[in-house]
Amino acid sequence: MPNLARAQYWTIIALSSIAFLLSLAWIGIESSDYFVDPYNLEPFVVAFASFVPIVTLFWPFKPKHRSTRMKDTLTVNGSITRTAEMGEGESLFIITLSPNSSTSAHIRFSDPSIRGSYVTPESRFSDIKNAAAYHATDIDKTANRGDIVVMKNRFNNYCLFSITKIIEHNNNRNADEWVLNYVIDPKGGVNFS
């Protein structure tokens, strides 16, 4: 299925099929000697077929799974723990942070259920329309402040998180703090727009 909401996908398939059947009826009527000009289907078929791309470009309905997403902001204090737990149950993602620079952090995926991750060039969670499209690897990552990291676990759930703030403690580098925003779709959805 392409990068569309399920209802949008099936609506486009249905409208395209109806447009195709109307065009076949139009060809049949035009080639038949039984019907003469009173059954002019041309404007109807063209108008209906033109409606399909409009539905593709503008989808007026919002995804229903948006309300079931888990969202939160958490602070990880390096002097206490470097581990961040996002989500719960089958939607649990555990990472370990360590200082890299004043604008980035090194991320180690300490949870064995995490199957892969990817640092995206997007700047907002809503820009991720298909989290499965990213080539996720299981190697550790370095993310800058504001980068979005996409993670997938063994239950095929996706988590997006971003480091929004890095608080440095100059006297003790191990006491840095990181503020994270995350969003998880516990139903396995890949569209975060």
ABEGO torsion letter per residue (X at the ends): XBBBBAAAAAAAAAAAAAAAAAAAAAAAAAABAABBAABBAAAAAAAAAAAAAAAAABBABBBAAAAABBBBBBBBBAAABABBBBEBEAABBBBBBBBABAABBBBBBABAABAEBBBBABABAAABABAAABBBBABBBBBBBGBBBBBBBAAGBBBBBBBABBBBBAABAAABBBBBBBBBBAAGBABAX
